[in-house]
Amino acid sequence: MRVEAALGLGGNLGDPVVAFATVLRRLEAHQAVSLVRPSSVYRTAPWGKVDQPEFLNMAVLLETGLSARALLDLCLFLEREGGRERRERWGPRTLDIDILTYGGQTIDEPGLQVPHPRIAERAFVLAPLAEIAPGMMIGGRSVTDLVEAVIDATIRRDPAATERLRALPAV
């Protein structure tokens, strides 16, 4: 059985656009994953710990035959492969991959919460997700409604980064 899942990607160290392209290529190459639609790249102010560079963020819809736990394991592997080091909560990072949704399911297990527990607070997640799945329902509300409640001027599409992403091989 395949389910639709949404992932959020972010980073503010190194070259996040290259990291995103690499993740998208690796996901597409996985036998149990099919990319459905990537969002544009967004430039956002840091959240949580604000004394760091701006982030680039995007979302991607995919279909997968992986369980939610196996998808999480894949995301964590791709983060490590992309140079992610977990040193500081909400701190700078080369790559962050979060499972935002998984087949409309609610999952609450150690180390795995879906939908992402702070999704309704995070415009940097909701703005790219609203671009590719505006009618998706989370907690009884559409992504469009959720993003309208938290959007601010610090979140903006980055056309140059989006074009760079789309110009990289196999994205």
C-alpha contacts under 8 A as a table, 3 or more apart, distances in Angstrom:
res1	aa1	res2	aa2	distance
1	M	65	G	5.80
2	R	63	E	6.09
2	R	64	T	5.01
2	R	65	G	4.36
2	R	66	L	7.57
3	V	63	E	5.36
3	V	64	T	5.46
3	V	65	G	6.55
3	V	102	Y	6.94
3	V	103	G	5.06
4	E	61	L	6.88
4	E	62	L	5.62
4	E	63	E	4.40
4	E	64	T	6.48
4	E	102	Y	6.20
4	E	103	G	5.04
5	A	61	L	5.83
5	A	62	L	5.43
5	A	63	E	6.13
5	A	64	T	7.26
5	A	99	I	7.39
5	A	100	L	7.40
5	A	101	T	5.26
5	A	102	Y	4.26
5	A	103	G	5.71
6	A	59	A	6.84
6	A	60	V	5.64
6	A	61	L	4.53
6	A	62	L	6.29
6	A	99	I	6.17
6	A	100	L	5.30
6	A	101	T	5.07
6	A	102	Y	6.61
6	A	129	L	7.87
7	L	59	A	5.55
7	L	60	V	5.36
7	L	61	L	6.57
7	L	62	L	7.98
7	L	97	I	6.59
7	L	98	D	5.50
7	L	99	I	4.63
7	L	100	L	5.25
7	L	101	T	7.16
8	G	57	N	7.21
8	G	58	M	5.92
8	G	59	A	4.43
8	G	60	V	6.62
8	G	96	D	7.82
8	G	97	I	5.61
8	G	98	D	5.09
8	G	99	I	6.49
8	G	100	L	6.31
8	G	125	V	6.31
9	L	20	F	7.00
9	L	57	N	5.50
9	L	58	M	5.29
9	L	59	A	5.96
9	L	95	L	7.04
9	L	96	D	5.54
9	L	97	I	4.67
9	L	98	D	6.62
10	G	16	P	7.23
10	G	55	F	6.50
10	G	56	L	5.55
10	G	57	N	4.29
10	G	58	M	6.58
10	G	94	T	7.99
10	G	95	L	5.68
10	G	96	D	5.03
10	G	97	I	6.68
11	G	16	P	5.31
11	G	55	F	5.44
11	G	56	L	5.61
11	G	57	N	6.77
11	G	92	P	7.35
11	G	93	R	5.43
11	G	94	T	4.97
11	G	95	L	4.57
11	G	96	D	6.04
12	N	15	D	7.58
12	N	16	P	6.34
12	N	53	P	6.16
12	N	54	E	6.13
12	N	55	F	4.51
12	N	56	L	6.23
12	N	92	P	6.03
12	N	93	R	5.77
12	N	94	T	5.94
12	N	95	L	7.60
13	L	16	P	6.76
13	L	53	P	7.94
13	L	92	P	6.46
13	L	93	R	5.47
13	L	94	T	4.55
13	L	95	L	7.83
14	G	94	T	5.93
15	D	18	V	5.57
15	D	19	A	6.44
15	D	94	T	7.50
16	P	19	A	4.79
16	P	20	F	5.97
16	P	56	L	6.59
16	P	94	T	6.48
16	P	95	L	6.83
17	V	20	F	5.08
17	V	21	A	6.18
17	V	56	L	7.78
17	V	161	A	6.55
17	V	164	R	7.20
17	V	165	L	5.75
18	V	21	A	5.05
18	V	22	T	6.10
18	V	165	L	7.09
18	V	168	L	7.83
19	A	22	T	5.12
19	A	23	V	6.23
19	A	82	G	6.46
19	A	94	T	7.56
19	A	95	L	6.74
20	F	23	V	5.11
20	F	24	L	6.16
20	F	95	L	7.92
20	F	165	L	7.51
21	A	24	L	5.11
21	A	25	R	6.16
21	A	165	L	6.03
21	A	168	L	6.76
21	A	169	P	7.93
21	A	171	V	6.30
22	T	25	R	5.13
22	T	26	R	6.11
23	V	26	R	5.05
23	V	27	L	6.00
23	V	78	L	6.67
24	L	27	L	5.12
24	L	28	E	6.07
24	L	35	L	7.79
24	L	171	V	6.57
25	R	28	E	5.15
25	R	29	A	6.13
25	R	170	A	6.28
25	R	171	V	6.46
26	R	29	A	5.08
26	R	30	H	6.37
27	L	30	H	5.26
27	L	33	V	6.11
27	L	34	S	7.31
27	L	35	L	7.31
28	E	31	Q	7.80
28	E	33	V	6.09
28	E	34	S	5.60
28	E	35	L	5.93
29	A	33	V	7.58
30	H	33	V	5.43
30	H	34	S	7.83
31	Q	34	S	7.96
32	A	64	T	5.36
32	A	65	G	5.10
32	A	66	L	6.17
33	V	62	L	6.72
33	V	63	E	5.77
33	V	64	T	4.47
33	V	65	G	6.74
33	V	66	L	7.62
34	S	62	L	5.52
34	S	63	E	5.17
34	S	64	T	6.37
35	L	38	P	7.62
35	L	60	V	7.41
35	L	61	L	6.35
35	L	62	L	4.37
35	L	63	E	6.45
36	V	60	V	7.43
36	V	61	L	5.27
36	V	62	L	4.79
36	V	63	E	6.72
37	R	60	V	5.72
37	R	61	L	5.18
37	R	62	L	6.93
37	R	132	I	6.70
38	P	58	M	7.47
38	P	59	A	6.00
38	P	60	V	4.19
38	P	61	L	6.28
38	P	132	I	7.04
39	S	58	M	5.74
39	S	59	A	5.36
39	S	60	V	6.02
39	S	128	P	5.56
39	S	129	L	7.04
39	S	131	E	6.31
39	S	132	I	5.80
40	S	58	M	6.19
40	S	59	A	7.86
40	S	128	P	6.64
40	S	131	E	7.86
40	S	157	R	6.70
40	S	158	D	7.44
40	S	159	P	7.56
40	S	162	T	5.40
41	V	56	L	6.46
41	V	57	N	5.69
41	V	58	M	4.95
41	V	128	P	7.46
41	V	157	R	5.98
41	V	158	D	5.61
41	V	159	P	7.26
41	V	161	A	6.14
41	V	162	T	5.02
42	Y	56	L	5.51
42	Y	57	N	5.11
42	Y	58	M	6.13
42	Y	124	F	7.53
42	Y	128	P	7.06
42	Y	155	I	6.66
42	Y	156	R	5.44
42	Y	157	R	4.25
42	Y	158	D	5.14
43	R	54	E	6.73
43	R	55	F	5.76
43	R	56	L	4.67
43	R	57	N	6.42
43	R	154	T	7.84
43	R	155	I	5.93
43	R	156	R	5.49
43	R	157	R	6.17
43	R	158	D	5.89
44	T	54	E	5.66
44	T	55	F	5.19
44	T	56	L	6.23
44	T	57	N	7.22
44	T	124	F	6.28
44	T	154	T	5.73
44	T	155	I	4.69
44	T	156	R	6.69
45	A	50	V	7.50
45	A	53	P	7.70
45	A	54	E	4.87
45	A	55	F	6.25
45	A	154	T	5.85
45	A	155	I	7.01
46	P	49	K	6.44
46	P	50	V	5.05
46	P	51	D	7.65
46	P	52	Q	6.72
46	P	53	P	6.99
46	P	54	E	5.58
46	P	55	F	6.19
47	W	50	V	5.95
47	W	90	W	6.99
48	G	90	W	5.71
49	K	52	Q	7.22
49	K	90	W	5.72
49	K	91	G	6.17
52	Q	91	G	7.52
52	Q	92	P	6.51
53	P	92	P	7.53
57	N	124	F	6.62
57	N	125	V	7.32
57	N	128	P	7.59
58	M	125	V	7.31
58	M	128	P	5.46
58	M	129	L	7.72
59	A	125	V	7.15
59	A	128	P	5.40
59	A	129	L	5.54
59	A	132	I	7.89
60	V	129	L	7.53
60	V	132	I	7.71
61	L	132	I	7.50
66	L	69	R	7.86
66	L	70	A	5.64
66	L	71	L	5.76
67	S	70	A	5.10
67	S	71	L	6.11
68	A	71	L	5.03
68	A	72	L	6.16
68	A	102	Y	6.73
69	R	72	L	5.01
69	R	73	D	6.22
69	R	112	L	7.26
70	A	73	D	4.96
70	A	74	L	6.20
71	L	74	L	5.01
71	L	75	C	6.19
72	L	75	C	5.00
72	L	76	L	6.15
72	L	98	D	7.94
72	L	99	I	6.95
72	L	112	L	7.61
73	D	76	L	5.14
73	D	77	F	6.11
74	L	77	F	5.05
74	L	78	L	6.16
75	C	78	L	5.08
75	C	79	E	6.17
75	C	97	I	5.94
75	C	98	D	7.40
76	L	79	E	5.01
76	L	80	R	6.28
76	L	97	I	7.38
77	F	80	R	5.19
77	F	81	E	6.08
78	L	81	E	4.90
78	L	82	G	6.02
79	E	82	G	4.98
79	E	83	G	6.49
79	E	84	R	5.25
79	E	95	L	5.81
79	E	96	D	6.27
79	E	97	I	6.76
80	R	83	G	5.15
80	R	84	R	4.92
80	R	85	E	7.16
81	E	84	R	7.31
82	G	94	T	6.94
82	G	95	L	6.42
83	G	94	T	6.32
83	G	95	L	7.33
84	R	93	R	6.21
84	R	94	T	5.60
84	R	95	L	5.75
84	R	96	D	7.41
85	E	93	R	7.14
86	R	89	R	7.54
86	R	93	R	7.93
87	R	91	G	7.47
88	E	91	G	4.99
88	E	92	P	7.81
93	R	96	D	6.93
98	D	116	H	7.49
99	I	102	Y	7.23
99	I	114	V	6.93
99	I	115	P	7.45
99	I	116	H	6.57
100	L	114	V	6.34
100	L	115	P	5.26
100	L	116	H	4.89
100	L	119	I	7.24
101	T	104	G	6.38
101	T	105	Q	7.32
101	T	114	V	5.73
101	T	115	P	4.79
101	T	116	H	6.91
102	Y	105	Q	5.73
102	Y	106	T	7.92
102	Y	114	V	6.75
102	Y	115	P	7.20
104	G	137	M	7.80
104	G	138	I	7.71
105	Q	114	V	7.05
105	Q	115	P	7.50
106	T	113	Q	7.51
106	T	114	V	5.35
106	T	115	P	6.12
107	I	112	L	6.94
107	I	113	Q	5.29
107	I	114	V	4.89
107	I	115	P	7.22
108	D	112	L	6.09
108	D	113	Q	4.65
108	D	114	V	6.66
109	E	112	L	5.12
109	E	113	Q	6.23
110	P	113	Q	7.76
113	Q	116	H	5.70
113	Q	117	P	6.32
114	V	117	P	6.78
115	P	119	I	7.21
115	P	138	I	7.22
116	H	119	I	5.33
117	P	120	A	7.94
118	R	121	E	5.50
118	R	122	R	6.61
119	I	122	R	5.37
119	I	125	V	6.73
119	I	126	L	7.04
120	A	123	A	7.73
120	A	126	L	7.46
120	A	146	L	6.03
120	A	147	V	7.56
120	A	150	V	7.87
121	E	150	V	6.55
122	R	125	V	5.46
122	R	126	L	6.25
122	R	150	V	7.07
123	A	126	L	4.83
123	A	127	A	5.60
123	A	147	V	5.95
123	A	150	V	5.64
123	A	151	I	5.26
123	A	152	D	7.56
123	A	155	I	7.22
124	F	127	A	5.82
124	F	128	P	7.10
124	F	155	I	6.42
125	V	128	P	6.03
125	V	129	L	6.32
126	L	129	L	4.94
126	L	130	A	5.77
126	L	143	V	6.59
126	L	144	T	7.99
126	L	146	L	7.22
126	L	147	V	5.33
127	A	130	A	5.18
127	A	131	E	6.44
127	A	147	V	6.08
127	A	151	I	7.39
127	A	155	I	7.78
128	P	131	E	5.15
128	P	132	I	6.82
129	L	132	I	5.44
129	L	133	A	5.74
129	L	134	P	7.07
129	L	143	V	7.18
130	A	133	A	5.14
130	A	134	P	4.26
130	A	135	G	7.72
130	A	143	V	5.53
130	A	144	T	5.57
130	A	147	V	7.18
131	E	134	P	6.10
133	A	136	M	5.43
133	A	143	V	7.30
134	P	142	S	6.82
134	P	143	V	5.46
134	P	144	T	5.18
135	G	142	S	5.35
135	G	143	V	6.19
135	G	144	T	6.73
136	M	142	S	5.42
136	M	143	V	5.63
137	M	140	G	5.81
137	M	141	R	5.24
137	M	142	S	4.36
137	M	143	V	6.12
138	I	141	R	5.40
138	I	142	S	6.16
138	I	143	V	6.70
141	R	145	D	6.37
141	R	146	L	6.69
142	S	145	D	5.22
142	S	146	L	6.31
143	V	146	L	4.96
143	V	147	V	6.06
144	T	147	V	5.31
144	T	148	E	6.24
145	D	148	E	5.26
145	D	149	A	6.57
146	L	149	A	5.40
146	L	150	V	6.94
147	V	150	V	5.36
147	V	151	I	5.55
148	E	151	I	5.53
151	I	155	I	7.20
152	D	155	I	6.12
153	A	156	R	6.95
158	D	161	A	5.43
158	D	162	T	6.16
159	P	162	T	4.99
159	P	163	E	6.07
160	A	163	E	5.17
160	A	164	R	6.18
161	A	164	R	5.01
161	A	165	L	6.10
162	T	165	L	5.06
162	T	166	R	6.24
163	E	166	R	5.12
163	E	167	A	6.04
164	R	167	A	5.04
164	R	168	L	6.37
165	L	168	L	5.47
165	L	171	V	7.08
166	R	169	P	7.81
166	R	171	V	5.60
167	A	171	V	7.38
168	L	171	V	6.28
